[in-house]
Amino acid sequence: MTTLLRRSWDRLSLYLPVLLMGLLALGTWWLVRNAPVPLAPEAQRPVRHDPDYFMKGFSVKTFDGTGRLHSEIQGTMARHYPDTDTLEIDQARMRSVSPDGRVTVATARRALSNADGSEVQLFGDAVVTRQPLRQPGGKTLPRLEFQGEFLHAWTNDERVRSHLPVTLTRGNDRFTADSMDYDNLDQVLQLRGRVHGLLMPAPAR
């Protein structure tokens, strides 16, 4: 009887590794079958151009390090768009003061400004006016005004550009053109397309 048990155990021991491997494979298959299915990655939602806050009948002012007024923005309604970090303003009126005291005023039916107000697009009855300024040497810079249905202004760089017809008034002189690029820092004015000008004689002294 002992010999028979020993033979049976010997035969079983020959197949034991195979049985263990079979059980391990069966257990692995069961685990894979019953493991939770990984969640499919969510499709990235398209960024929507929706405002995240509104302002009504507002006035926003900024000041320089000395407490002097640097700029002011007013409007009947403003909408902020977080995807572009821009501010859309209805019935916009903007006023900025340069370090040398030059005042520039811009108005339009609608304006689109970047976060710090250094770049502004004006739509509909757009007007940008630089007030006259008397320089330390006694020379007076004449009043300068741009008018058009669209004006693109960079306040820090003192540039105004438009791809649509514009009217430029400098003192008593008046120019019209199909498009314009004005750079005050470089003192360069480019008028393109059908350009017409009216130069008035300087007043007698």
C-alpha positions as CSV (number, residue, x, y, z in Angstrom):
1,M,0.0,0.0,0.0
2,T,2.8,2.3,0.8
3,T,4.5,1.5,-2.4
4,L,1.3,2.3,-4.3
5,L,1.0,5.7,-2.6
6,R,4.6,6.5,-3.3
7,R,4.1,5.7,-7.0
8,S,1.0,7.8,-7.2
9,W,2.7,10.7,-5.5
10,D,5.7,10.4,-7.8
11,R,3.3,10.5,-10.9
12,L,1.4,13.5,-9.4
13,S,4.7,15.3,-8.7
14,L,5.6,15.0,-12.4
15,Y,2.4,16.8,-13.4
16,L,2.3,19.2,-10.5
17,P,4.2,22.0,-12.3
18,V,2.0,21.7,-15.3
19,L,-1.1,21.9,-13.0
20,L,0.3,24.9,-11.2
21,M,1.1,26.7,-14.5
22,G,-2.4,25.9,-15.7
23,L,-4.0,27.2,-12.5
24,L,-1.8,30.4,-12.8
25,A,-2.8,30.9,-16.4
26,L,-6.5,30.4,-15.5
27,G,-6.2,32.9,-12.6
28,T,-4.5,35.4,-14.8
29,W,-7.2,35.1,-17.5
30,W,-9.9,35.5,-14.8
31,L,-8.2,38.6,-13.4
32,V,-7.9,40.1,-16.9
33,R,-11.6,39.3,-17.7
34,N,-12.9,40.8,-14.5
35,A,-10.5,43.8,-14.2
36,P,-12.3,47.2,-14.5
37,V,-12.2,48.6,-18.0
38,P,-10.0,51.8,-18.1
39,L,-12.0,54.9,-18.7
40,A,-11.6,56.3,-22.2
41,P,-10.0,59.7,-22.2
42,E,-12.5,62.5,-22.5
43,A,-12.4,64.4,-25.7
44,Q,-10.9,67.8,-25.2
45,R,-13.7,70.3,-25.2
46,P,-13.2,73.1,-27.8
47,V,-12.5,76.4,-26.2
48,R,-15.6,78.6,-26.5
49,H,-15.5,82.3,-27.0
50,D,-17.9,83.2,-24.2
51,P,-17.6,86.1,-21.8
52,D,-16.9,85.3,-18.2
53,Y,-18.0,88.6,-16.7
54,F,-19.7,91.9,-17.7
55,M,-19.4,95.5,-16.7
56,K,-22.2,98.1,-17.3
57,G,-21.8,101.8,-17.2
58,F,-18.2,101.5,-16.1
59,S,-15.0,103.5,-15.8
60,V,-11.6,101.9,-15.3
61,K,-8.6,104.0,-14.5
62,T,-4.9,103.1,-14.3
63,F,-2.1,105.2,-12.7
64,D,1.7,105.2,-13.0
65,G,4.1,104.8,-10.2
66,T,3.8,108.5,-9.2
67,G,0.0,108.3,-8.9
68,R,-0.5,110.2,-12.1
69,L,-3.4,109.1,-14.4
70,H,-2.1,106.9,-17.2
71,S,-5.3,105.8,-18.9
72,E,-9.0,105.6,-18.5
73,I,-11.6,103.4,-20.3
74,Q,-15.3,104.1,-20.2
75,G,-18.3,102.4,-21.9
76,T,-21.9,101.5,-21.6
77,M,-21.2,97.7,-21.6
78,A,-18.1,95.6,-21.5
79,R,-17.6,91.8,-21.9
80,H,-14.4,90.0,-21.0
81,Y,-13.4,86.9,-23.0
82,P,-11.0,84.6,-21.1
83,D,-9.9,82.6,-24.1
84,T,-8.3,85.6,-25.7
85,D,-8.1,87.8,-22.5
86,T,-9.7,90.7,-24.4
87,L,-12.3,93.2,-23.4
88,E,-15.1,94.2,-25.8
89,I,-16.6,97.6,-25.1
90,D,-19.8,99.2,-26.4
91,Q,-19.8,103.0,-26.9
92,A,-16.2,103.1,-25.9
93,R,-14.2,106.1,-24.8
94,M,-10.6,105.8,-24.0
95,R,-8.2,108.4,-22.7
96,S,-4.4,108.0,-22.2
97,V,-1.7,110.4,-21.0
98,S,1.9,110.0,-22.2
99,P,4.9,110.7,-19.8
100,D,5.4,114.0,-21.5
101,G,1.7,115.0,-20.9
102,R,0.3,114.4,-24.3
103,V,-3.4,113.4,-24.1
104,T,-4.9,111.0,-26.6
105,V,-8.6,110.3,-26.7
106,A,-10.2,107.5,-28.7
107,T,-14.0,106.9,-29.3
108,A,-16.0,104.3,-31.2
109,R,-19.3,102.5,-31.2
110,R,-17.4,99.3,-30.3
111,A,-13.8,98.6,-29.2
112,L,-11.7,95.5,-28.6
113,S,-8.8,95.9,-26.2
114,N,-6.1,93.5,-24.9
115,A,-5.5,93.0,-21.2
116,D,-3.4,96.0,-20.5
117,G,-5.0,98.4,-23.1
118,S,-1.8,98.7,-25.1
119,E,-3.6,97.4,-28.3
120,V,-7.1,98.6,-29.2
121,Q,-9.2,98.0,-32.2
122,L,-12.0,100.6,-32.8
123,F,-15.1,99.7,-34.9
124,G,-17.7,102.2,-36.2
125,D,-17.3,106.0,-36.2
126,A,-13.8,105.5,-34.8
127,V,-11.9,108.6,-33.9
128,V,-8.5,109.0,-32.3
129,T,-7.4,112.5,-31.3
130,R,-4.1,113.7,-30.0
131,Q,-4.5,117.0,-28.3
132,P,-2.0,119.8,-29.1
133,L,1.0,120.0,-26.8
134,R,3.4,122.8,-26.1
135,Q,7.0,121.4,-25.9
136,P,9.6,122.8,-23.5
137,G,11.3,124.7,-26.3
138,G,8.2,126.6,-27.0
139,K,7.2,124.7,-30.1
140,T,3.6,123.5,-30.2
141,L,2.6,120.1,-31.6
142,P,-0.7,120.6,-33.5
143,R,-3.8,118.7,-32.9
144,L,-3.9,115.4,-34.7
145,E,-7.1,113.4,-35.5
146,F,-7.8,110.2,-37.3
147,Q,-11.3,109.2,-38.4
148,G,-12.7,106.1,-40.0
149,E,-14.9,103.0,-39.7
150,F,-11.9,101.0,-38.3
151,L,-8.8,102.1,-36.5
152,H,-6.1,99.9,-34.9
153,A,-4.1,101.7,-32.3
154,W,-1.0,100.7,-30.2
155,T,-0.9,103.2,-27.4
156,N,2.6,102.4,-26.0
157,D,4.2,102.4,-29.5
158,E,2.1,105.5,-30.6
159,R,1.0,103.8,-33.8
160,V,-2.3,103.9,-35.7
161,R,-3.2,101.7,-38.6
162,S,-6.2,101.1,-40.8
163,H,-6.9,99.0,-43.9
164,L,-10.1,101.0,-44.6
165,P,-10.6,104.6,-45.8
166,V,-9.5,107.2,-43.2
167,T,-9.4,111.0,-42.8
168,L,-6.4,112.6,-41.1
169,T,-6.5,116.1,-39.8
170,R,-3.3,117.8,-38.6
171,G,-3.8,121.3,-37.4
172,N,-5.6,122.9,-40.4
173,D,-4.3,120.4,-42.9
174,R,-6.5,117.5,-44.0
175,F,-5.8,114.2,-45.8
176,T,-7.9,111.3,-47.0
177,A,-6.7,107.9,-48.1
178,D,-7.9,104.3,-48.7
179,S,-5.5,103.0,-45.9
180,M,-3.0,104.3,-43.5
181,D,-0.1,103.5,-41.3
182,Y,1.1,106.1,-38.8
183,D,4.1,105.8,-36.5
184,N,4.5,108.8,-34.2
185,L,7.8,107.7,-32.6
186,D,9.5,107.4,-36.0
187,Q,7.5,110.4,-37.4
188,V,6.4,108.3,-40.4
189,L,3.0,108.5,-42.1
190,Q,2.1,106.2,-45.0
191,L,-1.1,106.9,-46.9
192,R,-2.1,104.4,-49.6
193,G,-4.7,104.2,-52.4
194,R,-6.6,107.3,-53.5
195,V,-4.8,110.0,-51.5
196,H,-6.1,113.6,-51.4
197,G,-4.6,116.4,-49.3
198,L,-5.5,119.9,-48.4
199,L,-2.6,122.0,-47.0
200,M,-3.5,125.3,-45.5
201,P,-0.9,128.2,-45.2
202,A,0.5,128.8,-41.8
203,P,-1.0,131.7,-40.1
204,A,0.9,135.0,-40.4
205,R,2.9,136.0,-37.3
